[in-house]
Each structure stands twice: as C-alpha cells, then as structure tokens.
C-alpha cells in the first residue's frame, strides 16, 4: 500500500488539476507493480484534505477499501 502527501503553503487544501493528474499518474504506475494507492493527502498550515475520502477521484480510490 502507498499514501501520497504534500503541502500547499498557500493555505488552500483543494487539489489543483496538476495534483489530480499526478495522483492518477502515480496510481497507474503503482498498479503496474501491484501496489495499491490508498490516499493522497494535501496539508496546509491549519487544515488537510484526503482525496480518497473527498470522493474527487472515485475511479482511483476504491471507497469500499477502509484502512481504519
């Protein structure tokens, strides 16, 4: 399993189109070596966003997969 994370110094946690494109690209690359991407977390100075839990990329993150 793999989890991506990066920060947004601007304070805005919403993913950019580049963030989403990179997530999909990394998801596809990991899939070729049988590694499951379970989340991509964006962190700002006082907030965070889980792309998996947000439902933004349902074709990448299987919402039935629960890591808790």
PABA-95201 format. One record per atom (N, C-alpha, C): residue in three letters; x, y, z. Coordinates in pm, whole numbers, padded with zeros to 5 digits, always signed. Example, Ala and Ser with C-alpha at 12.3 -4.5 7.8 and 13.67 -1.06 7.14 Angstrom:
residues 2
Ala+01319-00569+00780Ala+01230-00450+00780Ala+01320-00330+00780Ser+01285-00225+00708Ser+01367-00106+00714Ser+01290+00003+00787
***
This chain:
residues 68
Unk+00083-00118+00000Unk+00000+00000+00000Unk+00088+00125+00000Unk+00032+00235-00053Unk+00104+00362-00054Unk+00007+00476-00028Unk+00058+00578+00039Unk-00015+00702+00063Unk+00075+00816+00018Unk+00019+00906-00063Unk+00092+01025-00104Unk+00055+01140-00012Unk+00145+01234+00003Unk+00116+01353+00081Unk+00204+01466+00031Unk+00148+01585+00029Unk+00228+01703+00000Unk+00160+01824+00062Unk+00233+01935+00069Unk+00177+02053+00133Unk+00141+02161+00030Unk+00047+02244+00071Unk+00009+02363-00004Unk+00039+02483+00086Unk+00150+02549+00068Unk+00185+02663+00152Unk+00084+02778+00143Unk+00005+02781+00037Unk-00094+02888+00019Unk-00204+02882+00125Unk-00221+02767+00191Unk-00327+02752+00290Unk-00452+02689+00233Unk-00463+02677+00103Unk-00579+02617+00036Unk-00553+02468+00015Unk-00644+02384+00065Unk-00625+02239+00055Unk-00686+02176-00069Unk-00772+02247-00140Unk-00833+02187-00258Unk-00724+02151-00361Unk-00731+02030-00417Unk-00628+01989-00512Unk-00639+02065-00644Unk-00524+02096-00699Unk-00518+02159-00831Unk-00535+02050-00936Unk-00554+02091-01060Unk-00563+01993-01168Unk-00432+01915-01179Unk-00320+01983-01156Unk-00190+01915-01158Unk-00181+01810-01046Unk-00234+01842-00929Unk-00237+01744-00819Unk-00316+01620-00860Unk-00431+01643-00921Unk-00516+01531-00963Unk-00451+01449-01073Unk-00392+01517-01170Unk-00322+01447-01279Unk-00207+01363-01225Unk-00131+01421-01132Unk-00018+01348-01073Unk-00066+01227-00993Unk-00176+01243-00922Unk-00233+01133-00845Unk-00270+01016-00937Unk-00337+01047-01047Unk-00377+00943-01142Unk-00253+00877-01202Unk-00154+00956-01239Unk-00032+00902-01299Unk+00039+00808-01201Unk+00051+00851-01076Unk+00118+00768-00975Unk+00036+00643-00946Unk-00096+00657-00939Unk-00185+00541-00921Unk-00159+00437-01029Unk-00156+00482-01154Unk-00134+00389-01266Unk+00005+00326-01258Unk+00106+00403-01223Unk+00243+00350-01212Unk+00252+00245-01101Unk+00194+00275-00986Unk+00197+00180-00874Unk+00121+00052-00907Unk+00013+00065-00981Unk-00067-00051-01017Unk+00016-00152-01098Unk+00110-00104-01177Unk+00192-00195-01259Unk+00282-00284-01174Unk+00310-00241-01050Unk+00392-00322-00960Unk+00309-00373-00841Unk+00176-00377-00862Unk+00082-00433-00766Unk+00085-00365-00630Unk+00103-00233-00631Unk+00096-00153-00509Unk-00031-00070-00517Unk-00113-00075-00413Unk-00240-00004-00411Unk-00221+00134-00347Unk-00260+00238-00421Unk-00259+00374-00368Unk-00388+00391-00288Unk-00375+00417-00159Unk-00495+00426-00076Unk-00536+00568-00042Unk-00447+00666-00061Unk-00487+00805-00037Unk-00379+00900-00088Unk-00421+01022-00107Unk-00332+01135-00136Unk-00382+01247-00047Unk-00299+01287+00048Unk-00338+01386+00148Unk-00266+01517+00119Unk-00344+01625+00117Unk-00289+01759+00098Unk-00298+01831+00231Unk-00186+01888+00274Unk-00176+01954+00404Unk-00148+02102+00383Unk-00218+02186+00460Unk-00186+02329+00462Unk-00150+02367+00605Unk-00132+02493+00630Unk-00087+02537+00762Unk-00184+02500+00875Unk-00314+02496+00846Unk-00409+02462+00952Unk-00525+02375+00905Unk-00504+02296+00799Unk-00609+02208+00750Unk-00547+02096+00667Unk-00627+01997+00631Unk-00580+01892+00541Unk-00700+01840+00463Unk-00670+01773+00352Unk-00775+01713+00270Unk-00729+01576+00224Unk-00815+01478+00243Unk-00792+01343+00193Unk-00865+01332+00059Unk-00791+01314-00048Unk-00856+01300-00179Unk-00941+01173-00182Unk-00895+01067-00117Unk-00973+00943-00115Unk-01109+00963-00047Unk-01109+01028+00068Unk-01235+01047+00142Unk-01322+01156+00081Unk-01263+01244+00002Unk-01341+01353-00058Unk-01429+01304-00172Unk-01393+01191-00233Unk-01469+01139-00346Unk-01436+01206-00478Unk-01330+01286-00480Unk-01293+01361-00602Unk-01250+01267-00715Unk-01177+01161-00682Unk-01129+01067-00785Unk-01183+00926-00757Unk-01313+00904-00774Unk-01368+00772-00741Unk-01313+00659-00827Unk-01262+00690-00946Unk-01204+00586-01031Unk-01065+00544-00984Unk-01003+00622-00898Unk-00870+00591-00845Unk-00880+00526-00708Unk-00961+00585-00621Unk-00970+00537-00484Unk-01099+00459-00466Unk-01083+00332-00432Unk-01197+00244-00407Unk-01255+00279-00272Unk-01371+00342-00270Unk-01429+00388-00143Unk-01470+00273-00052Unk-01478+00151-00105Unk-01510+00035-00021Unk-01389-00011+00059Unk-01270+00036+00021Unk-01147-00003+00089Unk-01130+00085+00212Unk-01131+00026+00329Unk-01122+00102+00453Unk-00993+00066+00525Unk-00908+00164+00553Unk-00780+00138+00617Unk-00785+00162+00768Unk-00900+00201+00819Unk-00908+00230+00964Unk-00923+00104+01044
***
